[in-house]
Amino acid sequence: MADKKSLQTALIHSDYLAPEGFAAFPVAQHRASTVLFPTVAAMRSRNWQHKNAYTYGLHGTPTTFTLEARLAEIEGGSHCLLAPSGLAAITMVDFAFLKSGDDVLIPDNVYNPNRELGNWLARDFGITARFYDPLIGAGIAALIQPNTRLIWTETPGSVSMEVPDIPAICKAAHEKGVLVALDNTWCKH
């Protein structure tokens, strides 16, 4: 007969296993960081980058994979990536598309952590971060330099709530091969 668990162990590690076969309309919520594996070999065989298996809660759970798939479907996209905060999402975009020597244009009324990130990229990574009048519209074309790789937009802008001419900014940027990123925190479509 196995030894009885201490109360502290029983509170954290129950022997109960829910029976299989439960189905409901809402997706079950899985909140976890540590993912359990039957063996070390099974753990080592998984690759978090492919999203075809679970490896660690930060890399995804059934809950987050379902949410990403649904958001992509609703928005007509092919995939979606969740970020834990607005600044994390902004940072992922900057690190994906910018390298030392590049130029990024950021609206002057931007979310302040994005401004601070732009200044940090300039100081520590050799990326030029320039701030522009958010109401510049098509005039943004005059600010685009040969090394401009990314133009941030925000609609409406943080705090001051100006609404930029996104189609005009995108047209000018795309004509020069520059990507446009949109922080859409305040706007609903």
C-alpha positions as CSV (number, residue, x, y, z in Angstrom):
1,M,0.0,0.0,0.0
2,A,1.3,3.4,-1.0
3,D,2.1,5.9,1.7
4,K,-0.6,8.5,2.2
5,K,0.4,12.0,0.8
6,S,1.0,14.8,3.2
7,L,-1.7,17.5,3.1
8,Q,0.7,20.0,1.4
9,T,1.4,17.5,-1.4
10,A,-2.3,16.5,-1.8
11,L,-3.3,20.2,-2.2
12,I,-0.9,20.6,-5.1
13,H,-0.8,17.1,-6.7
14,S,-4.1,15.3,-6.7
15,D,-4.5,11.7,-7.9
16,Y,-7.8,12.6,-9.5
17,L,-8.1,12.3,-13.3
18,A,-11.2,13.7,-14.9
19,P,-12.9,11.1,-17.2
20,E,-12.6,11.7,-20.9
21,G,-15.5,12.5,-23.2
22,F,-16.7,15.9,-21.9
23,A,-17.7,18.4,-24.6
24,A,-19.2,21.8,-24.3
25,F,-19.6,24.9,-26.5
26,P,-17.1,27.1,-24.6
27,V,-13.4,26.1,-25.0
28,A,-11.9,24.8,-21.8
29,Q,-9.5,27.3,-20.2
30,H,-6.0,26.0,-19.6
31,R,-3.9,28.3,-17.4
32,A,-0.5,26.7,-16.9
33,S,3.2,27.4,-17.3
34,T,4.5,23.9,-16.9
35,V,3.4,21.2,-19.4
36,L,3.6,17.6,-18.3
37,F,5.2,14.9,-20.5
38,P,5.2,11.1,-20.1
39,T,9.0,10.9,-20.6
40,V,12.0,13.1,-21.0
41,A,12.3,11.9,-24.6
42,A,8.8,13.0,-25.3
43,M,9.6,16.5,-23.9
44,R,12.8,16.8,-26.0
45,S,11.0,15.7,-29.2
46,R,8.7,18.7,-29.2
47,N,9.6,22.1,-30.8
48,W,7.7,25.2,-29.5
49,Q,8.3,27.0,-32.7
50,H,6.0,24.8,-34.8
51,K,2.9,25.1,-32.6
52,N,2.0,21.5,-33.3
53,A,2.5,20.3,-29.7
54,Y,2.6,21.9,-26.3
55,T,6.0,22.6,-24.7
56,Y,5.6,25.4,-22.1
57,G,2.7,27.6,-21.1
58,L,4.4,30.7,-22.4
59,H,4.6,29.1,-25.9
60,G,0.9,28.2,-25.9
61,T,-1.9,26.2,-24.4
62,P,-5.1,24.8,-26.0
63,T,-6.7,28.1,-24.8
64,T,-4.2,30.4,-26.5
65,F,-3.9,28.4,-29.7
66,T,-7.7,28.4,-30.0
67,L,-7.8,32.2,-29.4
68,E,-5.1,32.8,-32.0
69,A,-6.9,30.7,-34.6
70,R,-10.2,32.4,-34.0
71,L,-8.7,35.9,-34.2
72,A,-7.0,35.1,-37.4
73,E,-10.2,33.7,-38.8
74,I,-12.3,36.7,-37.8
75,E,-9.7,39.1,-39.2
76,G,-9.3,37.2,-42.4
77,G,-5.6,36.4,-41.6
78,S,-3.6,33.3,-42.0
79,H,-2.3,33.3,-38.4
80,C,-2.1,35.3,-35.2
81,L,0.4,35.7,-32.4
82,L,-0.7,36.7,-29.0
83,A,1.5,39.0,-26.9
84,P,1.3,39.5,-23.1
85,S,1.2,43.3,-23.4
86,G,1.0,46.2,-25.9
87,L,4.7,46.9,-25.5
88,A,5.5,43.3,-26.1
89,A,3.6,43.4,-29.3
90,I,5.3,46.6,-30.4
91,T,8.7,45.2,-29.5
92,M,8.1,42.0,-31.5
93,V,7.3,44.1,-34.6
94,D,10.4,46.3,-34.1
95,F,12.7,43.4,-33.6
96,A,11.2,41.5,-36.5
97,F,11.7,44.2,-39.1
98,L,14.5,46.6,-37.8
99,K,18.3,46.2,-37.6
100,S,21.2,48.5,-36.9
101,G,21.3,51.3,-39.5
102,D,17.6,51.3,-40.2
103,D,15.2,54.2,-39.7
104,V,11.8,54.0,-38.1
105,L,9.1,56.8,-38.1
106,I,6.9,57.0,-35.1
107,P,4.0,59.4,-34.6
108,D,4.6,62.2,-32.1
109,N,1.4,61.3,-30.2
110,V,2.4,57.6,-29.8
111,Y,1.8,55.4,-26.8
112,N,4.6,56.5,-24.5
113,P,6.3,53.1,-24.0
114,N,6.6,53.0,-27.8
115,R,8.4,56.4,-27.7
116,E,10.7,55.1,-25.0
117,L,11.4,51.9,-27.0
118,G,12.2,54.0,-30.1
119,N,14.7,56.1,-28.0
120,W,16.2,52.9,-26.6
121,L,16.6,51.4,-30.1
122,A,18.3,54.6,-31.2
123,R,20.6,54.7,-28.2
124,D,21.5,51.0,-27.9
125,F,21.0,49.5,-31.4
126,G,21.9,52.2,-33.9
127,I,18.4,52.4,-35.3
128,T,17.3,56.0,-36.1
129,A,13.9,56.7,-34.5
130,R,12.2,59.9,-35.8
131,F,8.9,61.3,-34.6
132,Y,6.5,62.8,-37.0
133,D,3.2,64.8,-36.9
134,P,0.5,62.2,-36.9
135,L,-1.7,64.3,-39.1
136,I,0.9,64.5,-41.9
137,G,-1.0,62.1,-44.2
138,A,0.6,61.8,-47.6
139,G,3.3,64.3,-46.6
140,I,5.0,61.3,-44.8
141,A,6.5,60.6,-48.2
142,A,8.9,63.5,-47.7
143,L,10.2,61.9,-44.4
144,I,11.0,58.5,-45.9
145,Q,14.7,57.9,-46.4
146,P,16.4,55.1,-48.2
147,N,17.0,53.3,-44.8
148,T,13.4,53.8,-43.6
149,R,12.1,50.3,-42.9
150,L,9.0,50.9,-40.8
151,I,6.4,53.5,-40.1
152,W,4.4,53.3,-36.9
153,T,0.8,54.6,-36.9
154,E,-1.7,54.8,-34.1
155,T,-5.4,55.5,-34.5
156,P,-6.6,57.3,-32.7
157,G,-3.3,58.6,-31.1
158,S,-2.7,58.0,-27.4
159,V,-3.9,60.8,-25.1
160,S,-4.5,63.4,-27.8
161,M,-6.8,61.1,-29.9
162,E,-5.9,62.6,-33.4
163,V,-7.0,60.3,-36.2
164,P,-4.3,60.1,-38.9
165,D,-5.0,59.5,-42.6
166,I,-4.0,55.8,-42.5
167,P,-4.7,55.1,-46.2
168,A,-2.6,58.1,-47.3
169,I,0.3,57.1,-45.0
170,C,0.1,53.5,-46.2
171,K,0.0,54.5,-49.9
172,A,3.1,56.7,-49.5
173,A,5.0,54.1,-47.6
174,H,4.1,51.2,-49.8
175,E,5.1,53.2,-52.9
176,K,8.6,53.3,-51.4
177,G,8.6,49.7,-50.1
178,V,8.2,50.6,-46.5
179,L,6.2,48.6,-44.0
180,V,3.5,50.2,-41.9
181,A,2.5,49.0,-38.4
182,L,-0.7,50.1,-36.7
183,D,-1.2,50.3,-33.0
184,N,-5.0,49.9,-32.9
185,T,-5.5,50.0,-29.1
186,W,-8.2,52.6,-29.0
187,C,-10.1,51.8,-32.2
188,K,-12.8,49.2,-33.0
189,H,-13.9,48.5,-36.5
